[in-house]
Amino acid sequence: MCCVSNCESIKALISSEFCRAICRVSSKSRRARLPARDFAFKLLRERGVSVAPGTAFGDVAAGAVRISLASSDSDLREGVGRLAEFVHQLS
């Protein structure tokens, strides 16, 4: 596993062994913070990107979302780009 940071608002723990990334998403504004489930559904509706809310994996991942890496590099770049824009919009 390795830890990466794509932008100021997203931190990711990537596991190539399990083809997934757990991304902690944050907002500088407390009012903009959404529960993980609400965040995931809003991201899907507004940006067409599907992620699993971290709460599905226990309290330890409550402030995170899970991204499947079982896709092409170009699709992953597009999806992560949309995720970053979405998080920035919420800030």
KOLGU-4560 file (N, C-alpha, C; in nm, 3 decimals, padded with zeros to 5 digits):
<recs>
<n_xx: 00.084 n_yy: -00.118 n_zz: 00.000 ca_xx: 00.000 ca_yy: 00.000 ca_zz: 00.000 c_xx: 00.087 c_yy: 00.123 c_zz: 00.000 mol: A seq: 1 type: MET>
<n_xx: 00.037 n_yy: 00.227 n_zz: -00.062 ca_xx: 00.108 ca_yy: 00.353 ca_zz: -00.057 c_xx: 00.007 c_yy: 00.465 c_zz: -00.036 mol: A seq: 2 type: CYS>
<n_xx: 00.053 n_yy: 00.572 n_zz: 00.023 ca_xx: -00.033 ca_yy: 00.686 ca_zz: 00.049 c_xx: 00.001 c_yy: 00.796 c_zz: -00.049 mol: A seq: 3 type: CYS>
<n_xx: -00.099 n_yy: 00.852 n_zz: -00.113 ca_xx: -00.076 ca_yy: 00.959 ca_zz: -00.209 c_xx: -00.170 c_yy: 01.075 c_zz: -00.180 mol: A seq: 4 type: VAL>
<n_xx: -00.136 n_yy: 01.189 n_zz: -00.230 ca_xx: -00.221 ca_yy: 01.306 ca_zz: -00.219 c_xx: -00.233 c_yy: 01.368 c_zz: -00.357 mol: A seq: 5 type: SER>
<n_xx: -00.352 n_yy: 01.366 n_zz: -00.415 ca_xx: -00.373 ca_yy: 01.422 ca_zz: -00.549 c_xx: -00.395 c_yy: 01.572 c_zz: -00.544 mol: A seq: 6 type: ASN>
<n_xx: -00.457 n_yy: 01.618 n_zz: -00.439 ca_xx: -00.480 ca_yy: 01.760 ca_zz: -00.423 c_xx: -00.494 c_yy: 01.788 c_zz: -00.275 mol: A seq: 7 type: CYS>
<n_xx: -00.506 n_yy: 01.914 n_zz: -00.242 ca_xx: -00.511 ca_yy: 01.954 ca_zz: -00.102 c_xx: -00.628 c_yy: 01.890 c_zz: -00.026 mol: A seq: 8 type: GLU>
<n_xx: -00.739 n_yy: 01.863 n_zz: -00.095 ca_xx: -00.860 ca_yy: 01.815 ca_zz: -00.029 c_xx: -00.875 c_yy: 01.664 c_zz: -00.026 mol: A seq: 9 type: SER>
<n_xx: -00.792 n_yy: 01.590 n_zz: -00.100 ca_xx: -00.809 ca_yy: 01.446 ca_zz: -00.109 c_xx: -00.680 c_yy: 01.375 c_zz: -00.070 mol: A seq: 10 type: ILE>
<n_xx: -00.689 n_yy: 01.284 n_zz: 00.023 ca_xx: -00.579 ca_yy: 01.197 ca_zz: 00.061 c_xx: -00.624 c_yy: 01.055 c_zz: 00.029 mol: A seq: 11 type: LYS>
<n_xx: -00.536 n_yy: 00.975 n_zz: -00.030 ca_xx: -00.576 ca_yy: 00.840 ca_zz: -00.071 c_xx: -00.477 c_yy: 00.736 c_zz: -00.022 mol: A seq: 12 type: ALA>
<n_xx: -00.531 n_yy: 00.624 n_zz: 00.021 ca_xx: -00.453 ca_yy: 00.506 ca_zz: 00.054 c_xx: -00.484 c_yy: 00.405 c_zz: -00.054 mol: A seq: 13 type: LEU>
<n_xx: -00.383 n_yy: 00.370 n_zz: -00.134 ca_xx: -00.405 ca_yy: 00.284 ca_zz: -00.249 c_xx: -00.348 c_yy: 00.145 c_zz: -00.225 mol: A seq: 14 type: ILE>
<n_xx: -00.428 n_yy: 00.045 n_zz: -00.256 ca_xx: -00.387 ca_yy: -00.094 ca_zz: -00.243 c_xx: -00.399 c_yy: -00.161 c_zz: -00.379 mol: A seq: 15 type: SER>
<n_xx: -00.286 n_yy: -00.186 n_zz: -00.445 ca_xx: -00.292 ca_yy: -00.254 ca_zz: -00.574 c_xx: -00.329 c_yy: -00.401 c_zz: -00.556 mol: A seq: 16 type: SER>
<n_xx: -00.300 n_yy: -00.454 n_zz: -00.439 ca_xx: -00.333 ca_yy: -00.594 ca_zz: -00.409 c_xx: -00.484 c_yy: -00.617 c_zz: -00.413 mol: A seq: 17 type: GLU>
<n_xx: -00.562 n_yy: -00.519 n_zz: -00.367 ca_xx: -00.706 ca_yy: -00.534 ca_zz: -00.361 c_xx: -00.779 c_yy: -00.445 c_zz: -00.463 mol: A seq: 18 type: PHE>
<n_xx: -00.705 n_yy: -00.379 n_zz: -00.552 ca_xx: -00.764 ca_yy: -00.293 ca_zz: -00.657 c_xx: -00.863 c_yy: -00.192 c_zz: -00.601 mol: A seq: 19 type: CYS>
<n_xx: -00.820 n_yy: -00.117 n_zz: -00.501 ca_xx: -00.908 ca_yy: -00.016 ca_zz: -00.442 c_xx: -00.826 c_yy: 00.099 c_zz: -00.387 mol: A seq: 20 type: ARG>
<n_xx: -00.893 n_yy: 00.210 n_zz: -00.369 ca_xx: -00.834 ca_yy: 00.326 ca_zz: -00.303 c_xx: -00.935 c_yy: 00.374 c_zz: -00.199 mol: A seq: 21 type: ALA>
<n_xx: -00.887 n_yy: 00.402 n_zz: -00.081 ca_xx: -00.970 ca_yy: 00.462 ca_zz: 00.023 c_xx: -00.929 c_yy: 00.609 c_zz: 00.030 mol: A seq: 22 type: ILE>
<n_xx: -01.022 n_yy: 00.697 n_zz: -00.001 ca_xx: -00.992 ca_yy: 00.840 ca_zz: -00.008 c_xx: -01.063 c_yy: 00.915 c_zz: 00.103 mol: A seq: 23 type: CYS>
<n_xx: -00.984 n_yy: 00.983 n_zz: 00.184 ca_xx: -01.042 ca_yy: 01.070 ca_zz: 00.286 c_xx: -01.070 c_yy: 01.202 c_zz: 00.217 mol: A seq: 24 type: ARG>
<n_xx: -01.195 n_yy: 01.242 n_zz: 00.219 ca_xx: -01.233 ca_yy: 01.368 ca_zz: 00.155 c_xx: -01.267 c_yy: 01.467 c_zz: 00.265 mol: A seq: 25 type: VAL>
<n_xx: -01.220 n_yy: 01.589 n_zz: 00.248 ca_xx: -01.242 ca_yy: 01.689 ca_zz: 00.352 c_xx: -01.282 c_yy: 01.821 c_zz: 00.289 mol: A seq: 26 type: SER>
<n_xx: -01.334 n_yy: 01.905 n_zz: 00.373 ca_xx: -01.371 ca_yy: 02.039 ca_zz: 00.331 c_xx: -01.323 c_yy: 02.135 c_zz: 00.437 mol: A seq: 27 type: SER>
<n_xx: -01.275 n_yy: 02.250 n_zz: 00.396 ca_xx: -01.231 ca_yy: 02.351 ca_zz: 00.492 c_xx: -01.349 c_yy: 02.410 c_zz: 00.567 mol: A seq: 28 type: LYS>
<n_xx: -01.466 n_yy: 02.406 n_zz: 00.506 ca_xx: -01.585 ca_yy: 02.461 ca_zz: 00.567 c_xx: -01.663 c_yy: 02.351 c_zz: 00.638 mol: A seq: 29 type: SER>
<n_xx: -01.687 n_yy: 02.366 n_zz: 00.766 ca_xx: -01.763 ca_yy: 02.265 ca_zz: 00.842 c_xx: -01.904 c_yy: 02.251 c_zz: 00.787 mol: A seq: 30 type: ARG>
<n_xx: -01.962 n_yy: 02.361 n_zz: 00.736 ca_xx: -02.098 ca_yy: 02.355 ca_zz: 00.682 c_xx: -02.105 c_yy: 02.271 c_zz: 00.556 mol: A seq: 31 type: ARG>
<n_xx: -01.994 n_yy: 02.261 n_zz: 00.482 ca_xx: -01.994 ca_yy: 02.187 ca_zz: 00.356 c_xx: -01.976 c_yy: 02.037 c_zz: 00.375 mol: A seq: 32 type: ALA>
<n_xx: -01.940 n_yy: 01.995 n_zz: 00.495 ca_xx: -01.917 ca_yy: 01.852 ca_zz: 00.519 c_xx: -02.047 c_yy: 01.775 c_zz: 00.511 mol: A seq: 33 type: ARG>
<n_xx: -02.039 n_yy: 01.661 n_zz: 00.445 ca_xx: -02.155 ca_yy: 01.573 ca_zz: 00.430 c_xx: -02.123 c_yy: 01.438 c_zz: 00.491 mol: A seq: 34 type: LEU>
<n_xx: -02.223 n_yy: 01.370 n_zz: 00.547 ca_xx: -02.200 ca_yy: 01.231 ca_zz: 00.585 c_xx: -02.157 c_yy: 01.152 c_zz: 00.462 mol: A seq: 35 type: PRO>
<n_xx: -02.076 n_yy: 01.049 n_zz: 00.479 ca_xx: -02.019 ca_yy: 00.973 ca_zz: 00.367 c_xx: -02.125 c_yy: 00.923 c_zz: 00.269 mol: A seq: 36 type: ALA>
<n_xx: -02.235 n_yy: 00.873 n_zz: 00.319 ca_xx: -02.342 ca_yy: 00.822 ca_zz: 00.232 c_xx: -02.401 c_yy: 00.934 c_zz: 00.147 mol: A seq: 37 type: ARG>
<n_xx: -02.429 n_yy: 01.048 n_zz: 00.209 ca_xx: -02.482 ca_yy: 01.162 ca_zz: 00.136 c_xx: -02.381 c_yy: 01.213 c_zz: 00.034 mol: A seq: 38 type: ASP>
<n_xx: -02.253 n_yy: 01.217 n_zz: 00.073 ca_xx: -02.146 ca_yy: 01.258 ca_zz: -00.017 c_xx: -02.144 c_yy: 01.169 c_zz: -00.141 mol: A seq: 39 type: PHE>
<n_xx: -02.151 n_yy: 01.037 n_zz: -00.120 ca_xx: -02.145 ca_yy: 00.941 ca_zz: -00.231 c_xx: -02.262 c_yy: 00.959 c_zz: -00.327 mol: A seq: 40 type: ALA>
<n_xx: -02.383 n_yy: 00.976 n_zz: -00.275 ca_xx: -02.499 ca_yy: 00.992 ca_zz: -00.362 c_xx: -02.498 c_yy: 01.126 c_zz: -00.434 mol: A seq: 41 type: PHE>
<n_xx: -02.455 n_yy: 01.231 n_zz: -00.367 ca_xx: -02.447 ca_yy: 01.364 ca_zz: -00.430 c_xx: -02.341 c_yy: 01.364 c_zz: -00.541 mol: A seq: 42 type: LYS>
<n_xx: -02.227 n_yy: 01.298 n_zz: -00.517 ca_xx: -02.122 ca_yy: 01.285 ca_zz: -00.618 c_xx: -02.175 c_yy: 01.211 c_zz: -00.741 mol: A seq: 43 type: LEU>
<n_xx: -02.250 n_yy: 01.105 n_zz: -00.719 ca_xx: -02.308 ca_yy: 01.030 ca_zz: -00.830 c_xx: -02.407 c_yy: 01.115 c_zz: -00.910 mol: A seq: 44 type: LEU>
<n_xx: -02.497 n_yy: 01.183 n_zz: -00.839 ca_xx: -02.598 ca_yy: 01.266 ca_zz: -00.906 c_xx: -02.535 c_yy: 01.382 c_zz: -00.983 mol: A seq: 45 type: ARG>
<n_xx: -02.441 n_yy: 01.451 n_zz: -00.921 ca_xx: -02.388 ca_yy: 01.574 ca_zz: -00.979 c_xx: -02.271 c_yy: 01.554 c_zz: -01.074 mol: A seq: 46 type: GLU>
<n_xx: -02.190 n_yy: 01.449 n_zz: -01.054 ca_xx: -02.070 ca_yy: 01.431 ca_zz: -01.136 c_xx: -02.064 c_yy: 01.298 c_zz: -01.208 mol: A seq: 47 type: ARG>
<n_xx: -02.161 n_yy: 01.209 n_zz: -01.183 ca_xx: -02.161 ca_yy: 01.080 ca_zz: -01.251 c_xx: -02.049 c_yy: 00.987 c_zz: -01.208 mol: A seq: 48 type: GLY>
<n_xx: -02.002 n_yy: 01.004 n_zz: -01.085 ca_xx: -01.894 ca_yy: 00.920 ca_zz: -01.031 c_xx: -01.948 c_yy: 00.839 c_zz: -00.915 mol: A seq: 49 type: VAL>
<n_xx: -01.929 n_yy: 00.708 n_zz: -00.922 ca_xx: -01.978 ca_yy: 00.619 ca_zz: -00.818 c_xx: -01.865 c_yy: 00.577 c_zz: -00.725 mol: A seq: 50 type: SER>
<n_xx: -01.886 n_yy: 00.598 n_zz: -00.596 ca_xx: -01.793 ca_yy: 00.555 ca_zz: -00.491 c_xx: -01.874 c_yy: 00.488 c_zz: -00.382 mol: A seq: 51 type: VAL>
<n_xx: -01.808 n_yy: 00.408 n_zz: -00.299 ca_xx: -01.875 ca_yy: 00.347 ca_zz: -00.185 c_xx: -01.846 c_yy: 00.431 c_zz: -00.062 mol: A seq: 52 type: ALA>
<n_xx: -01.948 n_yy: 00.465 n_zz: 00.016 ca_xx: -01.922 ca_yy: 00.542 ca_zz: 00.137 c_xx: -01.836 c_yy: 00.462 c_zz: 00.234 mol: A seq: 53 type: PRO>
<n_xx: -01.743 n_yy: 00.529 n_zz: 00.298 ca_xx: -01.653 ca_yy: 00.463 ca_zz: 00.392 c_xx: -01.724 c_yy: 00.396 c_zz: 00.508 mol: A seq: 54 type: GLY>
<n_xx: -01.840 n_yy: 00.448 n_zz: 00.545 ca_xx: -01.914 ca_yy: 00.390 ca_zz: 00.656 c_xx: -01.951 c_yy: 00.244 c_zz: 00.631 mol: A seq: 55 type: THR>
<n_xx: -01.953 n_yy: 00.203 n_zz: 00.504 ca_xx: -01.981 ca_yy: 00.063 ca_zz: 00.472 c_xx: -01.868 c_yy: -00.028 c_zz: 00.520 mol: A seq: 56 type: ALA>
<n_xx: -01.753 n_yy: 00.031 n_zz: 00.554 ca_xx: -01.637 ca_yy: -00.046 ca_zz: 00.598 c_xx: -01.603 c_yy: -00.021 c_zz: 00.744 mol: A seq: 57 type: PHE>
<n_xx: -01.697 n_yy: 00.038 n_zz: 00.817 ca_xx: -01.678 ca_yy: 00.059 ca_zz: 00.960 c_xx: -01.651 c_yy: 00.204 c_zz: 00.995 mol: A seq: 58 type: GLY>
<n_xx: -01.655 n_yy: 00.232 n_zz: 01.124 ca_xx: -01.636 ca_yy: 00.368 ca_zz: 01.174 c_xx: -01.499 c_yy: 00.426 c_zz: 01.140 mol: A seq: 59 type: ASP>
<n_xx: -01.400 n_yy: 00.340 n_zz: 01.126 ca_xx: -01.265 ca_yy: 00.387 ca_zz: 01.096 c_xx: -01.258 c_yy: 00.460 c_zz: 00.962 mol: A seq: 60 type: VAL>
<n_xx: -01.349 n_yy: 00.431 n_zz: 00.871 ca_xx: -01.349 ca_yy: 00.493 ca_zz: 00.739 c_xx: -01.467 c_yy: 00.588 c_zz: 00.720 mol: A seq: 61 type: ALA>
<n_xx: -01.521 n_yy: 00.639 n_zz: 00.830 ca_xx: -01.643 ca_yy: 00.722 ca_zz: 00.822 c_xx: -01.625 c_yy: 00.848 c_zz: 00.739 mol: A seq: 62 type: ALA>
<n_xx: -01.507 n_yy: 00.906 n_zz: 00.737 ca_xx: -01.484 ca_yy: 01.029 ca_zz: 00.662 c_xx: -01.422 c_yy: 01.004 c_zz: 00.526 mol: A seq: 63 type: GLY>
<n_xx: -01.441 n_yy: 00.883 n_zz: 00.474 ca_xx: -01.374 ca_yy: 00.847 ca_zz: 00.349 c_xx: -01.471 c_yy: 00.781 c_zz: 00.251 mol: A seq: 64 type: ALA>
<n_xx: -01.426 n_yy: 00.767 n_zz: 00.128 ca_xx: -01.500 ca_yy: 00.692 ca_zz: 00.027 c_xx: -01.405 c_yy: 00.591 c_zz: -00.036 mol: A seq: 65 type: VAL>
<n_xx: -01.461 n_yy: 00.484 n_zz: -00.089 ca_xx: -01.381 ca_yy: 00.379 ca_zz: -00.152 c_xx: -01.399 c_yy: 00.387 c_zz: -00.302 mol: A seq: 66 type: ARG>
<n_xx: -01.287 n_yy: 00.383 n_zz: -00.374 ca_xx: -01.288 ca_yy: 00.386 ca_zz: -00.519 c_xx: -01.232 c_yy: 00.254 c_zz: -00.570 mol: A seq: 67 type: ILE>
<n_xx: -01.303 n_yy: 00.190 n_zz: -00.660 ca_xx: -01.251 ca_yy: 00.070 ca_zz: -00.724 c_xx: -01.149 c_yy: 00.110 c_zz: -00.829 mol: A seq: 68 type: SER>
<n_xx: -01.037 n_yy: 00.040 n_zz: -00.833 ca_xx: -00.934 ca_yy: 00.067 ca_zz: -00.932 c_xx: -00.943 c_yy: -00.029 c_zz: -01.051 mol: A seq: 69 type: LEU>
<n_xx: -01.052 n_yy: -00.104 n_zz: -01.059 ca_xx: -01.071 ca_yy: -00.202 ca_zz: -01.167 c_xx: -01.131 c_yy: -00.133 c_zz: -01.289 mol: A seq: 70 type: ALA>
<n_xx: -01.054 n_yy: -00.042 n_zz: -01.346 ca_xx: -01.097 ca_yy: 00.033 ca_zz: -01.463 c_xx: -00.973 c_yy: 00.078 c_zz: -01.539 mol: A seq: 71 type: SER>
<n_xx: -00.993 n_yy: 00.137 n_zz: -01.653 ca_xx: -00.879 ca_yy: 00.184 ca_zz: -01.733 c_xx: -00.817 c_yy: 00.308 c_zz: -01.667 mol: A seq: 72 type: SER>
<n_xx: -00.691 n_yy: 00.332 n_zz: -01.699 ca_xx: -00.623 ca_yy: 00.450 ca_zz: -01.646 c_xx: -00.695 c_yy: 00.579 c_zz: -01.683 mol: A seq: 73 type: ASP>
<n_xx: -00.743 n_yy: 00.586 n_zz: -01.806 ca_xx: -00.810 ca_yy: 00.709 ca_zz: -01.849 c_xx: -00.942 c_yy: 00.730 c_zz: -01.774 mol: A seq: 74 type: SER>
<n_xx: -01.017 n_yy: 00.622 n_zz: -01.750 ca_xx: -01.141 ca_yy: 00.634 ca_zz: -01.673 c_xx: -01.112 c_yy: 00.674 c_zz: -01.529 mol: A seq: 75 type: ASP>
<n_xx: -01.006 n_yy: 00.617 n_zz: -01.471 ca_xx: -00.968 ca_yy: 00.652 ca_zz: -01.334 c_xx: -00.927 c_yy: 00.798 c_zz: -01.324 mol: A seq: 76 type: LEU>
<n_xx: -00.847 n_yy: 00.845 n_zz: -01.420 ca_xx: -00.806 ca_yy: 00.986 ca_zz: -01.419 c_xx: -00.928 c_yy: 01.078 c_zz: -01.428 mol: A seq: 77 type: ARG>
<n_xx: -01.021 n_yy: 01.043 n_zz: -01.516 ca_xx: -01.143 ca_yy: 01.123 ca_zz: -01.532 c_xx: -01.225 c_yy: 01.124 c_zz: -01.404 mol: A seq: 78 type: GLU>
<n_xx: -01.244 n_yy: 01.007 n_zz: -01.345 ca_xx: -01.324 ca_yy: 00.997 ca_zz: -01.223 c_xx: -01.262 c_yy: 01.070 c_zz: -01.106 mol: A seq: 79 type: GLY>
<n_xx: -01.131 n_yy: 01.055 n_zz: -01.088 ca_xx: -01.062 ca_yy: 01.124 ca_zz: -00.977 c_xx: -01.064 c_yy: 01.274 c_zz: -01.002 mol: A seq: 80 type: VAL>
<n_xx: -01.052 n_yy: 01.315 n_zz: -01.127 ca_xx: -01.062 ca_yy: 01.458 ca_zz: -01.159 c_xx: -01.197 c_yy: 01.515 c_zz: -01.122 mol: A seq: 81 type: GLY>
<n_xx: -01.303 n_yy: 01.441 n_zz: -01.154 ca_xx: -01.438 ca_yy: 01.485 ca_zz: -01.118 c_xx: -01.457 c_yy: 01.486 c_zz: -00.967 mol: A seq: 82 type: ARG>
<n_xx: -01.401 n_yy: 01.387 n_zz: -00.899 ca_xx: -01.407 ca_yy: 01.381 ca_zz: -00.752 c_xx: -01.338 c_yy: 01.504 c_zz: -00.693 mol: A seq: 83 type: LEU>
<n_xx: -01.219 n_yy: 01.537 n_zz: -00.742 ca_xx: -01.145 ca_yy: 01.652 ca_zz: -00.691 c_xx: -01.223 c_yy: 01.782 c_zz: -00.714 mol: A seq: 84 type: ALA>
<n_xx: -01.282 n_yy: 01.797 n_zz: -00.832 ca_xx: -01.362 ca_yy: 01.917 ca_zz: -00.862 c_xx: -01.482 c_yy: 01.926 c_zz: -00.767 mol: A seq: 85 type: GLU>
<n_xx: -01.545 n_yy: 01.811 n_zz: -00.742 ca_xx: -01.660 ca_yy: 01.807 ca_zz: -00.652 c_xx: -01.622 c_yy: 01.849 c_zz: -00.512 mol: A seq: 86 type: PHE>
<n_xx: -01.512 n_yy: 01.795 n_zz: -00.462 ca_xx: -01.466 ca_yy: 01.830 ca_zz: -00.327 c_xx: -01.431 c_yy: 01.979 c_zz: -00.321 mol: A seq: 87 type: VAL>
<n_xx: -01.365 n_yy: 02.029 n_zz: -00.425 ca_xx: -01.331 ca_yy: 02.171 ca_zz: -00.430 c_xx: -01.457 c_yy: 02.258 c_zz: -00.429 mol: A seq: 88 type: HIS>
<n_xx: -01.559 n_yy: 02.214 n_zz: -00.503 ca_xx: -01.687 ca_yy: 02.287 ca_zz: -00.509 c_xx: -01.751 c_yy: 02.295 c_zz: -00.371 mol: A seq: 89 type: GLN>
<n_xx: -01.738 n_yy: 02.190 n_zz: -00.291 ca_xx: -01.797 ca_yy: 02.187 ca_zz: -00.158 c_xx: -01.723 c_yy: 02.276 c_zz: -00.059 mol: A seq: 90 type: LEU>
<n_xx: -01.599 n_yy: 02.307 n_zz: -00.088 ca_xx: -01.516 ca_yy: 02.386 ca_zz: 00.006 c_xx: -01.564 c_yy: 02.528 c_zz: 00.018 mol: A seq: 91 type: SER>
</recs>
